[in-house]
Amino acid sequence: MKTFDLMTYIEAKRARVDAALEELLPLTDGPSLPVFQAMRYSVMAGGKRVRPILLMAGAEAVGGDPGPLMPFACAIECVHTYSLIHDDLPAMDDDDLRRGRPTCHKAYGEAVAILAGDGLLTLAFELIMNPAHMKKIPPDAFRLAVYRLARAAGVHGMVGGQTADILMENREIDGETLSYIHTRKTGALISACVEIGAILGGGQREQVEALVRYGDALGLAFQVKDDLLDVEGDPRITGKSSGSDEKSHKATYPALYGIENTRQRARDLLDQALLSLRDFDHLADPLRAIASFVVEREY
């Protein structure tokens, strides 16, 4: 049986996302030019495009065509990048490097970085709601997908998780609280990407529910692996400073459970993700390969 070539798949999808982002990201002259430059600086900094690729893979897994979904995929990358810009700020994680180069606030100053994040978040919904972009999507599916993105990005998801993460710095927490933080700060948006792809791709209810389970396991595995990379990762490969979580006294899986138990947790989550795909055919092979990659990656 032919082995699925994930790297070829990812590079092809990433190239499509990058080309679409290049076209969709605004750039204008005038007094507000720096915020447009800061937005593009952060979005086009060479990200892995995991989230838009997951949306496309989710659509493919249910037999859908990901082509018309590209504006939604780009919108999700804008939401993700906005969160990174804000997370890196001195008031939050205070990081100097992102994707191997200075963070947005280091390059453009804190005020412009905040506004660039705000601009990307609102641009995301501008892209989605543009009638020319999503006119082929059934209205009910479209409304549900927009709702899922908003909920995953807001106080019930990413924003809520980041809030809890900040408030728990320098405090001892238990595993339940740590899981609360991770499933919202990182996991909610990742899970929503797969679910949104399945919804917009025309998936049946059972298929969407199975892919939600996949996304939940994958999203938590992604953050667990990030925790490991912060301890073990090579900054030359990860593009981020190592040990930043420990320096900030953040709650992480290695800090709470130790390195080996954290590795096992990541493997267990991989098993859960793969099990949720047991009723899918070869069209879900990208999702299977992505789950393995997330747990085994070095960056």
C-alpha positions in Angstrom: 0.0 0.0 0.0 1.3 3.4 -1.0 2.4 5.6 1.9 0.7 9.0 2.1 3.3 11.8 1.4 2.4 14.4 4.0 5.2 16.8 3.2 4.2 17.0 -0.4 0.6 17.5 0.6 1.5 20.2 3.1 3.7 22.1 0.7 1.1 22.1 -2.0 -1.6 23.3 0.4 0.7 25.9 2.1 1.6 27.3 -1.3 -2.1 27.8 -2.1 -2.7 29.4 1.3 0.3 31.7 0.9 -0.8 32.8 -2.6 -4.3 33.5 -1.4 -3.0 35.5 1.7 -0.8 37.5 -0.6 -3.8 38.4 -2.7 -6.2 39.0 0.2 -4.1 40.9 2.7 -4.6 44.6 2.1 -1.8 47.1 1.6 -2.3 50.8 1.2 -0.5 54.1 1.2 -1.2 56.9 3.7 -0.7 57.6 7.4 -1.9 54.1 8.5 0.6 52.3 6.3 2.6 50.9 9.3 -0.3 48.8 10.6 -0.8 47.2 7.1 2.9 46.5 7.0 2.9 45.0 10.5 -0.1 42.8 9.6 1.7 41.4 6.5 5.0 41.1 8.4 3.4 38.8 10.9 1.1 36.8 8.5 3.8 36.2 5.8 6.5 35.3 8.3 6.6 31.6 7.1 4.1 29.9 9.3 3.3 26.2 8.9 -0.4 27.1 8.0 -1.5 24.1 10.1 -5.0 25.6 10.8 -6.0 26.4 7.2 -4.6 23.1 6.0 -6.7 21.3 8.7 -9.8 23.1 7.4 -9.1 21.9 3.9 -8.3 18.4 5.1 -11.5 18.3 7.1 -13.5 19.2 4.0 -11.7 16.6 1.9 -12.3 13.9 4.5 -16.0 14.2 4.0 -15.7 14.3 0.2 -15.9 18.1 -0.1 -14.0 20.5 -2.4 -11.7 22.8 -0.4 -11.2 25.2 -3.3 -14.1 27.5 -2.5 -13.2 27.5 1.2 -9.9 29.3 0.7 -11.1 32.7 2.0 -12.3 31.0 5.2 -9.0 29.2 5.5 -7.1 32.5 5.1 -9.5 34.1 7.7 -8.5 31.4 10.2 -4.8 32.1 9.6 -5.5 35.8 10.3 -7.2 34.9 13.6 -4.3 32.7 14.5 -1.7 35.3 13.7 -3.6 38.0 15.6 -3.4 35.8 18.7 0.3 35.3 18.2 1.0 39.0 17.9 -0.9 39.7 21.1 0.5 36.7 23.0 4.0 38.0 22.3 3.4 41.4 23.8 5.2 42.4 27.0 2.0 42.4 28.9 1.5 38.7 28.1 4.3 36.3 27.1 6.9 39.0 26.4 8.7 37.1 23.6 11.3 38.6 21.3 11.3 36.0 18.6 8.5 34.5 16.5 9.2 32.2 13.5 12.9 33.0 13.7 12.7 36.8 13.5 11.7 39.7 15.8 8.1 39.6 17.1 5.7 42.2 15.7 6.1 44.6 18.7 9.9 44.4 18.4 9.7 45.3 14.8 6.9 47.9 14.8 6.4 48.9 18.5 3.7 47.8 20.9 1.0 50.2 19.8 1.2 49.2 16.1 1.4 45.5 17.1 -1.8 45.8 19.1 -3.5 47.5 16.2 -2.1 44.9 13.8 -3.6 42.1 15.8 -7.0 44.0 16.0 -6.8 44.6 12.3 -6.2 40.9 11.5 -9.1 39.7 13.7 -11.6 42.1 12.1 -10.1 41.4 8.6 -10.8 37.7 9.2 -14.6 38.3 9.4 -14.4 40.8 6.5 -13.0 38.0 4.4 -15.6 35.5 5.5 -18.6 37.8 5.1 -17.6 39.1 1.7 -20.6 37.9 -0.4 -18.2 37.2 -3.4 -16.1 34.8 -1.4 -18.6 32.4 0.1 -21.6 32.6 -2.2 -21.5 28.8 -3.1 -21.8 27.7 0.6 -25.3 26.7 1.8 -26.5 29.4 4.2 -27.1 27.1 7.2 -23.7 25.6 6.9 -22.1 29.0 6.5 -23.8 30.4 9.6 -22.8 27.4 11.7 -19.2 27.7 10.5 -19.0 31.4 11.4 -20.4 30.7 14.8 -17.9 28.0 15.5 -15.0 30.2 14.5 -16.2 33.1 16.7 -16.8 30.8 19.7 -13.4 29.1 19.3 -11.6 32.4 19.0 -13.4 34.2 21.8 -13.9 34.0 25.6 -15.2 30.4 25.3 -12.1 29.4 23.5 -8.8 31.1 22.7 -9.3 34.3 24.6 -10.6 32.5 27.7 -7.7 30.1 27.6 -5.1 32.9 27.4 -6.8 34.7 30.2 -6.6 31.6 32.5 -3.0 31.1 31.4 -2.0 34.6 32.4 -3.9 34.5 35.7 -2.3 31.2 36.7 1.3 32.3 36.3 3.4 31.8 39.4 0.6 29.7 40.9 0.4 25.9 41.5 -2.4 24.4 39.5 -3.8 20.9 39.0 -4.1 18.8 35.9 -7.8 19.8 35.4 -6.9 23.5 35.3 -4.0 22.9 33.0 -6.3 20.9 30.6 -8.8 23.8 30.7 -6.1 26.2 29.6 -4.7 24.1 26.8 -8.0 22.9 25.4 -9.1 26.6 25.0 -5.9 28.5 24.4 -4.7 26.3 21.5 -7.1 23.3 21.2 -10.3 25.2 20.5 -9.2 26.9 17.3 -7.5 23.7 16.0 -10.6 21.6 16.6 -12.8 24.3 15.1 -10.7 24.2 11.9 -11.4 20.5 11.3 -15.1 20.9 12.2 -15.6 23.9 10.0 -14.0 22.1 7.1 -16.3 19.2 7.6 -19.4 21.5 7.9 -18.5 23.6 4.8 -17.5 20.4 2.9 -21.0 19.0 3.3 -20.3 16.4 6.0 -23.0 14.3 7.6 -23.7 14.8 11.3 -21.9 11.6 12.3 -18.9 12.6 10.2 -18.8 16.1 11.7 -19.1 14.6 15.3 -16.2 12.2 14.6 -14.0 15.0 13.3 -14.8 17.1 16.3 -13.4 14.3 18.5 -10.4 14.1 16.2 -9.9 17.9 16.5 -10.2 17.9 20.2 -7.5 15.3 20.6 -5.3 16.9 18.0 -5.6 20.4 19.5 -4.6 19.2 23.0 -1.8 17.1 21.5 -0.5 20.2 19.7 -0.2 22.2 22.9 1.3 19.3 24.8 4.0 19.0 22.1 4.5 22.7 22.2 5.2 22.4 25.9 7.8 19.7 25.2 9.4 21.8 22.5 9.7 24.8 24.8 11.9 22.5 27.1 13.6 20.3 24.5 13.4 22.2 21.2 16.3 23.7 19.4 15.7 27.5 18.8 17.4 27.2 15.5 14.6 24.8 14.4 11.6 26.0 16.4 12.3 29.7 15.6 11.4 30.6 19.2 13.4 31.2 22.4 13.7 28.0 24.5 12.6 27.9 28.1 10.3 30.9 27.9 7.5 29.0 29.7 9.7 28.3 32.7 11.0 31.9 32.7 7.4 33.1 32.8 6.5 30.5 35.5 3.7 29.2 33.2 1.8 26.0 33.8 2.9 23.3 31.4 2.6 19.6 31.1 6.3 18.9 31.7 6.3 21.1 34.7 3.3 19.3 36.2 3.9 15.7 35.0 7.6 15.5 33.9 9.1 15.0 30.5 8.4 11.3 30.0 4.8 11.4 31.2 4.2 14.3 28.9 5.6 12.4 26.0 3.2 9.5 26.8 0.3 11.9 27.1 1.1 13.2 23.5 1.2 9.6 22.3 -2.2 8.8 24.0 -3.8 11.8 22.3 -2.4 10.7 19.0 -4.1 7.3 19.5 -7.4 9.0 20.3 -7.2 11.2 17.2 -6.5 8.2 15.0 -9.3 6.1 16.6 -11.8 8.8 15.8 -11.0 8.4 12.1 -11.6 4.6 12.0 -14.8 4.9 9.9 -13.2 7.2 7.3 -11.6 6.0 4.1 -8.4 7.1 2.4 -9.8 10.7 2.0 -8.9 11.2 5.7 -5.3 10.1 5.2 -4.1 13.7 5.4 -5.7 14.0 8.8 -4.1 10.8 10.0 -0.7 11.9 8.8 -1.1 15.4 10.3 -1.9 13.9 13.7 1.3 11.9 13.6 3.3 14.9 12.4 2.0 17.1 15.3 3.2 14.6 17.9 6.5 13.8 16.2 7.5 17.3 15.0 10.7 19.2 16.0 9.3 22.6 15.4 
